[in-house]
Amino acid sequence: MPLDYAINRLPHLVIYDVAGDATLDDMHRLIDAVAEATLRSGDRRVLVNLLGVRETLKFTDHYAIGEQVARRLGHLERLASVVPGSRRTGASEKVANAQGTLLRVFVDVDEALAWLASGAAPA
């Protein structure tokens, strides 16, 4: 099944529920789509739920994802992604944060939502 997503827009948050088979190129296209949509709509906080994604990305691919996140999603105030615990490497998070983009990767949707809701209220 190709990678697909649904968008759920809340008052101060947008959620992307992503499902399907994903390659590194698919992930880059997803990041680009999120960047274009959030810039257009002015979204500042985003949750990308990747629990429905099947992938066999290499560890180094996660670095490339972090770089793409930093390049394309640096305009966001907070970005959270949720992945299965078995797939969490921390690599994309470290790379994106080192380049100035506030990304946190979670294994629980409720924890991600709580983090996105915390801190200063979005403008």
C-alpha angles and dihedrals in degrees: 000000000000120000112274136164143199124212124222112189116203126180096269102009142049122210124205112198105198127192139168140053115324137196124186089263090053090052091050090051090049091051090049091050092049090048094051094046096046093047090049095048099035095239113170103181124046137179118199109195107203097170091111094052122106113203142151098204118166121238090254090054088064089059090053090050090052090051092049091048090052093047097046108025103040089112090071121098092212132002123189128183127189120211135168111275091241091059100045110113102158090224099113091045093052094047095046093046092047088055094050104265116124102228125159123185118210137182093209125061094209092054090050092050091048091052092048090051093048127087126032116353114258115261 
